[in-house]
């Protein structure tokens, strides 16, 4: 897996609404839910998606707020897979919110 350049990351982030680059290796997004159980339902969907891609985000659950952080450990930074996962997580959010 090849790391993306800064320009590639900036271009691809435009398709991943709400995701922000927190540093050179990570992108992050916070998702808000009506209830704790809605947040957990979303996290379960993200877990299924992650298993399909064999790519696992850092997940923090704070009552009705779920924070996802993505990076490709084996590439030492951001790859196409991170940005694809970001877009797919946004799609999952639209399904469960």
C-alpha positions in Angstrom: 0.0 0.0 0.0 1.4 3.4 -1.0 1.2 6.6 1.0 -0.6 9.5 -0.6 1.0 12.8 -1.2 -0.3 15.9 0.6 -1.9 17.0 -2.6 -3.6 13.7 -3.2 -4.9 13.7 0.4 -6.3 17.2 0.0 -8.0 16.3 -3.3 -9.6 13.1 -1.9 -10.7 14.7 1.3 -13.2 16.8 -0.7 -15.2 13.6 -1.3 -15.1 12.7 2.4 -17.4 15.4 3.9 -16.6 16.4 7.4 -13.3 14.4 7.6 -10.3 16.5 8.6 -6.6 15.8 8.6 -5.3 16.1 12.1 -1.7 15.6 11.3 0.5 14.0 8.6 -0.7 10.5 9.4 -4.3 10.8 10.5 -7.8 11.8 9.4 -10.7 12.1 11.8 -14.4 12.7 12.0 -16.9 13.0 14.8 -20.4 11.7 14.4 -23.3 12.7 16.6 -26.4 10.5 17.3 -29.8 10.9 18.9 -29.0 8.2 21.4 -26.2 6.0 22.7 -27.8 2.9 21.0 -27.8 4.7 17.7 -24.1 5.4 18.1 -23.4 1.7 19.0 -25.4 0.6 15.9 -23.2 2.8 13.8 -20.0 1.4 15.4 -21.2 -2.1 14.7 -21.7 -1.2 11.0 -18.2 0.4 10.9 -16.8 -2.9 12.5 -18.4 -4.9 9.7 -17.0 -2.6 7.0 -13.6 -2.6 8.6 -13.5 -6.4 8.6 -14.4 -6.4 4.9 -11.5 -4.1 4.1 -9.1 -5.6 6.7 -8.6 -2.0 7.8 -9.5 -0.9 11.4 -10.0 2.6 12.6 -9.5 3.9 16.1 -12.9 4.3 17.6 -13.9 6.4 20.6 -17.4 6.3 22.0 -18.6 9.1 24.3 -22.3 8.6 24.9 -23.9 10.1 21.7 -20.6 11.1 20.0 -18.5 8.6 18.0 -15.0 9.6 16.8 -13.3 7.7 14.1 -9.6 8.1 13.2 -8.1 6.5 10.2 -4.5 5.8 9.1 -2.7 2.9 7.4 -0.2 1.5 9.9 1.7 -0.5 7.4 2.2 2.4 5.1 3.1 4.8 7.9 0.4 7.3 6.9 -2.6 7.9 4.7 -3.5 5.7 1.7 -6.4 5.4 -0.7 -7.9 2.9 1.6 -8.2 5.4 4.4 -10.0 7.9 2.2 -12.3 5.1 0.7 -13.2 4.1 4.3 -14.0 7.7 5.2 -16.5 7.9 2.4 -18.0 4.6 3.2 -18.3 5.5 6.9 -20.2 8.6 5.9 -22.6 6.5 3.8 -23.1 4.2 6.8 -23.9 7.2 9.0 -26.6 8.3 6.6 -28.2 4.8 6.9 -28.3 4.7 10.7 -28.9 8.3 11.8 
